[in-house]
Amino acid sequence: MLEHRGYRGVVIFDDEAGLLHGEVVDTRDVITFQGSSVSEVQQAFRDSVDEYLAICSERGREPDRPYSGRIALRLPPRVHRAAAAAARTERKSLNAWLSELVVTAVRTDP
């Protein structure tokens, strides 16, 4: 996994073309890069992210940002209390308990 300016990229090897090809993940926009060596693909990744940010700036457009993993969640106080009690029962923090529920829900019902 490559990282630059908060963006992360994944790389695969294309055996037919003899190239390393990658894509920035966790954004709605498509940002790709490629190179024939590890150092080339690393530089291409950084260049692609920088170019994407420059293009967004030139167009006056806010760039798509990777997900931070933080969610502000508002609950009625009685639900908050019940969820905290359920988490304590399982000897987990409320955050860990809620995270597990969300992960389970996403995996079983896409």
Z-matrix of the N, CA and C atoms (Angstrom, degrees):
N
C 1 1.447
C 2 1.524 1 108.40
N 3 1.309 2 115.99 1 128.88
C 4 1.459 3 121.63 2 177.09
C 5 1.525 4 108.77 3 -98.12
N 6 1.331 5 117.14 4 151.94
C 7 1.456 6 120.69 5 178.77
C 8 1.523 7 110.02 6 -140.69
N 9 1.350 8 115.43 7 135.16
C 10 1.468 9 121.59 8 178.87
C 11 1.518 10 108.20 9 -157.48
N 12 1.336 11 115.66 10 124.45
C 13 1.460 12 122.06 11 177.80
C 14 1.535 13 112.86 12 54.82
N 15 1.302 14 116.98 13 33.11
C 16 1.458 15 121.38 14 178.97
C 17 1.512 16 114.49 15 86.39
N 18 1.324 17 117.25 16 -4.08
C 19 1.467 18 121.64 17 178.58
C 20 1.524 19 108.61 18 -97.76
N 21 1.329 20 115.99 19 145.55
C 22 1.458 21 120.86 20 179.64
C 23 1.521 22 109.45 21 -118.93
N 24 1.313 23 115.72 22 142.82
C 25 1.455 24 121.33 23 179.86
C 26 1.514 25 111.38 24 -127.93
N 27 1.325 26 115.55 25 146.65
C 28 1.459 27 121.46 26 174.84
C 29 1.522 28 108.04 27 -114.02
N 30 1.325 29 115.84 28 149.80
C 31 1.461 30 121.92 29 -175.38
C 32 1.525 31 109.60 30 -127.15
N 33 1.343 32 115.82 31 138.54
C 34 1.467 33 121.01 32 172.52
C 35 1.527 34 107.72 33 -126.47
N 36 1.307 35 115.51 34 156.65
C 37 1.455 36 120.56 35 178.37
C 38 1.520 37 108.89 36 -98.45
N 39 1.333 38 116.75 37 124.91
C 40 1.464 39 122.88 38 175.85
C 41 1.529 40 106.98 39 -95.89
N 42 1.322 41 115.82 40 101.05
C 43 1.466 42 121.83 41 -175.41
C 44 1.525 43 111.77 42 -62.51
N 45 1.330 44 117.27 43 -40.16
C 46 1.471 45 120.84 44 -178.62
C 47 1.523 46 111.70 45 -63.29
N 48 1.320 47 116.31 46 -44.65
C 49 1.467 48 120.22 47 -178.14
C 50 1.526 49 111.77 48 -86.53
N 51 1.324 50 117.13 49 -16.23
C 52 1.458 51 120.20 50 -177.49
C 53 1.519 52 111.98 51 68.96
N 54 1.342 53 116.12 52 32.81
C 55 1.464 54 121.35 53 -177.51
C 56 1.516 55 111.44 54 -125.52
N 57 1.312 56 114.70 55 154.02
C 58 1.457 57 121.71 56 167.99
C 59 1.523 58 105.93 57 -94.68
N 60 1.319 59 116.47 58 126.61
C 61 1.457 60 121.70 59 -177.00
C 62 1.522 61 108.07 60 -123.61
N 63 1.314 62 116.97 61 138.24
C 64 1.454 63 119.41 62 -178.63
C 65 1.504 64 113.11 63 -139.08
N 66 1.335 65 113.41 64 168.59
C 67 1.457 66 121.57 65 178.91
C 68 1.519 67 108.98 66 -144.25
N 69 1.331 68 115.83 67 142.38
C 70 1.459 69 121.06 68 174.89
C 71 1.521 70 106.82 69 -75.95
N 72 1.327 71 116.22 70 133.41
C 73 1.467 72 121.31 71 -177.89
C 74 1.521 73 110.81 72 -105.52
N 75 1.313 74 115.71 73 166.93
C 76 1.470 75 123.94 74 176.61
C 77 1.525 76 113.44 75 69.19
N 78 1.322 77 118.02 76 25.47
C 79 1.464 78 121.54 77 172.77
C 80 1.529 79 108.11 78 -134.73
N 81 1.321 80 115.47 79 156.16
C 82 1.466 81 119.69 80 176.34
C 83 1.528 82 110.59 81 -78.86
N 84 1.326 83 117.26 82 -28.13
C 85 1.461 84 121.55 83 179.40
C 86 1.533 85 109.77 84 -76.34
N 87 1.322 86 115.59 85 148.66
C 88 1.462 87 120.31 86 179.52
C 89 1.520 88 109.04 87 -93.99
N 90 1.329 89 115.74 88 119.04
C 91 1.461 90 122.28 89 179.66
C 92 1.522 91 106.33 90 -129.16
N 93 1.332 92 117.07 91 114.84
C 94 1.458 93 121.33 92 -177.16
C 95 1.528 94 110.32 93 -119.62
N 96 1.336 95 115.26 94 167.31
C 97 1.462 96 121.64 95 179.34
C 98 1.521 97 108.13 96 -161.70
N 99 1.332 98 116.16 97 161.77
C 100 1.466 99 120.15 98 178.63
C 101 1.512 100 110.59 99 -156.13
N 102 1.331 101 114.71 100 161.79
C 103 1.452 102 121.21 101 177.94
C 104 1.515 103 109.69 102 -166.29
N 105 1.314 104 116.07 103 165.53
C 106 1.464 105 120.00 104 -179.07
C 107 1.525 106 112.34 105 -99.42
N 108 1.344 107 117.30 106 -2.48
C 109 1.462 108 121.38 107 176.61
C 110 1.523 109 108.15 108 -143.44
N 111 1.308 110 115.56 109 168.23
C 112 1.465 111 119.83 110 179.27
C 113 1.525 112 110.17 111 -60.29
N 114 1.315 113 117.24 112 -46.95
C 115 1.468 114 119.47 113 -178.77
C 116 1.531 115 111.29 114 -64.42
N 117 1.335 116 117.50 115 -37.45
C 118 1.470 117 120.63 116 178.46
C 119 1.522 118 111.21 117 -65.20
N 120 1.323 119 116.90 118 -44.32
C 121 1.465 120 118.99 119 -178.00
C 122 1.530 121 110.57 120 -69.65
N 123 1.335 122 117.61 121 -33.67
C 124 1.461 123 119.90 122 175.92
C 125 1.527 124 110.87 123 -63.65
N 126 1.325 125 116.66 124 -44.48
C 127 1.461 126 120.52 125 179.25
C 128 1.524 127 110.68 126 -67.74
N 129 1.334 128 117.49 127 -40.47
C 130 1.467 129 121.31 128 178.74
C 131 1.526 130 110.68 129 -61.71
N 132 1.334 131 116.91 130 -38.31
C 133 1.464 132 121.25 131 177.17
C 134 1.525 133 109.99 132 -61.44
N 135 1.327 134 117.02 133 -50.99
C 136 1.465 135 120.29 134 179.42
C 137 1.520 136 111.08 135 -60.30
N 138 1.337 137 116.66 136 -43.12
C 139 1.472 138 120.56 137 179.52
C 140 1.529 139 111.09 138 -62.76
N 141 1.329 140 117.77 139 -41.17
C 142 1.467 141 121.27 140 -178.90
C 143 1.521 142 111.19 141 -65.12
N 144 1.319 143 116.89 142 -42.59
C 145 1.474 144 120.16 143 177.81
C 146 1.523 145 109.83 144 -63.73
N 147 1.333 146 117.16 145 -46.54
C 148 1.463 147 120.89 146 179.97
C 149 1.526 148 111.19 147 -61.75
N 150 1.328 149 116.92 148 -41.89
C 151 1.470 150 121.07 149 179.01
C 152 1.528 151 110.67 150 -64.89
N 153 1.325 152 116.75 151 -42.58
C 154 1.466 153 121.07 152 177.84
C 155 1.530 154 110.52 153 -58.24
N 156 1.320 155 116.56 154 -46.42
C 157 1.465 156 120.30 155 -179.95
C 158 1.525 157 111.45 156 -65.59
N 159 1.339 158 117.12 157 -37.45
C 160 1.470 159 121.08 158 178.57
C 161 1.526 160 110.90 159 -66.39
N 162 1.321 161 117.10 160 -43.08
C 163 1.470 162 121.05 161 179.20
C 164 1.524 163 109.98 162 -62.63
N 165 1.325 164 116.94 163 -44.29
C 166 1.465 165 120.39 164 178.38
C 167 1.525 166 110.48 165 -59.63
N 168 1.330 167 116.31 166 -42.96
C 169 1.461 168 121.00 167 179.89
C 170 1.522 169 111.24 168 -63.53
N 171 1.351 170 116.80 169 -44.94
C 172 1.466 171 121.29 170 179.47
C 173 1.522 172 111.58 171 -60.32
N 174 1.314 173 116.50 172 -36.03
C 175 1.468 174 121.56 173 -177.83
C 176 1.527 175 112.76 174 -88.26
N 177 1.325 176 116.89 175 -1.34
C 178 1.459 177 120.37 176 -178.81
C 179 1.523 178 112.27 177 67.68
N 180 1.313 179 116.05 178 28.86
C 181 1.463 180 122.16 179 -176.55
C 182 1.523 181 109.76 180 -109.48
N 183 1.309 182 116.22 181 137.11
C 184 1.461 183 120.96 182 176.53
C 185 1.520 184 108.99 183 -72.26
N 186 1.335 185 118.83 184 124.35
C 187 1.466 186 119.94 185 179.57
C 188 1.523 187 111.15 186 -67.95
N 189 1.321 188 115.71 187 148.13
C 190 1.458 189 120.53 188 175.09
C 191 1.519 190 107.07 189 -68.95
N 192 1.292 191 116.72 190 131.39
C 193 1.464 192 121.56 191 -178.50
C 194 1.519 193 110.02 192 -105.02
N 195 1.322 194 116.81 193 146.51
C 196 1.464 195 119.51 194 175.88
C 197 1.524 196 110.16 195 -61.19
N 198 1.304 197 116.23 196 152.38
C 199 1.454 198 120.56 197 176.90
C 200 1.515 199 109.42 198 -64.27
N 201 1.320 200 116.48 199 138.11
C 202 1.468 201 121.19 200 -178.61
C 203 1.517 202 112.21 201 -85.30
N 204 1.328 203 116.89 202 -21.60
C 205 1.456 204 119.89 203 -175.57
C 206 1.520 205 112.24 204 90.63
N 207 1.314 206 116.69 205 2.47
C 208 1.461 207 121.07 206 179.20
C 209 1.520 208 109.59 207 -107.81
N 210 1.320 209 114.93 208 135.76
C 211 1.459 210 121.12 209 178.58
C 212 1.524 211 108.26 210 -131.10
N 213 1.321 212 116.97 211 127.79
C 214 1.465 213 120.71 212 172.98
C 215 1.530 214 106.85 213 -83.94
N 216 1.295 215 115.97 214 120.44
C 217 1.460 216 121.14 215 -175.43
C 218 1.517 217 109.22 216 -118.94
N 219 1.320 218 117.31 217 126.00
C 220 1.462 219 122.60 218 177.95
C 221 1.526 220 108.12 219 -107.52
N 222 1.315 221 115.98 220 128.30
C 223 1.462 222 122.02 221 179.39
C 224 1.517 223 109.45 222 -130.26
N 225 1.327 224 116.50 223 151.40
C 226 1.462 225 117.98 224 170.75
C 227 1.536 226 108.37 225 -61.77
N 228 1.322 227 118.45 226 144.14
C 229 1.469 228 120.73 227 -177.22
C 230 1.532 229 113.99 228 -52.16
N 231 1.313 230 119.25 229 -38.93
C 232 1.466 231 120.38 230 -178.87
C 233 1.530 232 111.44 231 -67.14
N 234 1.353 233 117.47 232 -33.40
C 235 1.464 234 121.19 233 177.37
C 236 1.530 235 109.70 234 -72.07
N 237 1.329 236 115.71 235 -40.35
C 238 1.462 237 120.74 236 177.65
C 239 1.531 238 109.50 237 -58.96
N 240 1.333 239 116.43 238 -46.67
C 241 1.466 240 121.40 239 179.98
C 242 1.529 241 111.14 240 -61.29
N 243 1.327 242 116.96 241 -44.07
C 244 1.471 243 121.26 242 -178.97
C 245 1.528 244 110.82 243 -66.14
N 246 1.328 245 116.84 244 -40.18
C 247 1.463 246 120.61 245 179.30
C 248 1.528 247 110.24 246 -66.16
N 249 1.328 248 117.28 247 -41.66
C 250 1.471 249 120.76 248 178.45
C 251 1.529 250 110.31 249 -62.99
N 252 1.317 251 116.95 250 -40.14
C 253 1.468 252 120.67 251 178.70
C 254 1.529 253 110.38 252 -65.25
N 255 1.334 254 116.73 253 -42.25
C 256 1.468 255 120.23 254 179.29
C 257 1.534 256 110.47 255 -63.54
N 258 1.318 257 117.07 256 -40.35
C 259 1.463 258 120.83 257 178.49
C 260 1.526 259 110.78 258 -64.37
N 261 1.335 260 116.56 259 -43.51
C 262 1.469 261 120.04 260 178.49
C 263 1.523 262 111.14 261 -61.63
N 264 1.332 263 115.75 262 -38.63
C 265 1.468 264 120.28 263 179.00
C 266 1.524 265 110.96 264 -58.98
N 267 1.328 266 116.50 265 -36.36
C 268 1.467 267 121.59 266 179.35
C 269 1.534 268 112.23 267 -90.47
N 270 1.348 269 116.10 268 7.35
C 271 1.468 270 122.73 269 179.96
C 272 1.531 271 112.25 270 56.86
N 273 1.333 272 114.21 271 44.12
C 274 1.467 273 121.23 272 179.42
C 275 1.517 274 108.90 273 -128.20
N 276 1.323 275 115.16 274 157.91
C 277 1.462 276 118.55 275 171.92
C 278 1.530 277 107.70 276 -72.16
N 279 1.315 278 115.57 277 158.00
C 280 1.461 279 119.14 278 177.98
C 281 1.526 280 110.30 279 -59.97
N 282 1.332 281 117.04 280 -39.50
C 283 1.460 282 120.94 281 179.20
C 284 1.527 283 111.53 282 -61.83
N 285 1.340 284 117.39 283 -47.29
C 286 1.468 285 120.99 284 -179.89
C 287 1.534 286 110.29 285 -63.42
N 288 1.324 287 116.33 286 -41.23
C 289 1.470 288 120.69 287 -179.26
C 290 1.528 289 110.93 288 -62.86
N 291 1.352 290 116.35 289 -47.52
C 292 1.466 291 120.70 290 178.96
C 293 1.532 292 111.26 291 -64.87
N 294 1.331 293 117.14 292 -40.14
C 295 1.468 294 120.52 293 178.70
C 296 1.522 295 111.24 294 -58.83
N 297 1.325 296 116.69 295 -44.70
C 298 1.465 297 120.40 296 178.80
C 299 1.521 298 111.85 297 -61.62
N 300 1.327 299 116.56 298 -40.83
C 301 1.471 300 119.82 299 178.44
C 302 1.526 301 111.40 300 -62.84
N 303 1.317 302 116.82 301 -43.48
C 304 1.468 303 120.63 302 -179.65
C 305 1.523 304 110.63 303 -65.56
N 306 1.324 305 117.29 304 -45.35
C 307 1.470 306 120.61 305 178.91
C 308 1.521 307 110.62 306 -59.06
N 309 1.312 308 116.75 307 -44.93
C 310 1.463 309 121.03 308 178.76
C 311 1.532 310 110.77 309 -61.79
N 312 1.320 311 116.77 310 -44.83
C 313 1.470 312 120.91 311 -178.54
C 314 1.528 313 111.77 312 -64.40
N 315 1.295 314 117.30 313 -40.06
C 316 1.471 315 120.63 314 -179.02
C 317 1.520 316 110.62 315 -69.01
N 318 1.284 317 117.60 316 -39.02
C 319 1.470 318 121.45 317 -178.43
C 320 1.524 319 112.32 318 -72.12
N 321 1.329 320 118.13 319 -29.85
C 322 1.460 321 119.98 320 -176.22
C 323 1.511 322 112.92 321 -96.22
N 324 1.323 323 116.93 322 -21.77
C 325 1.469 324 119.08 323 -178.37
C 326 1.519 325 108.81 324 -140.58
N 327 1.351 326 116.71 325 81.93
C 328 1.480 327 119.98 326 -174.59
C 329 1.505 328 115.37 327 -60.57
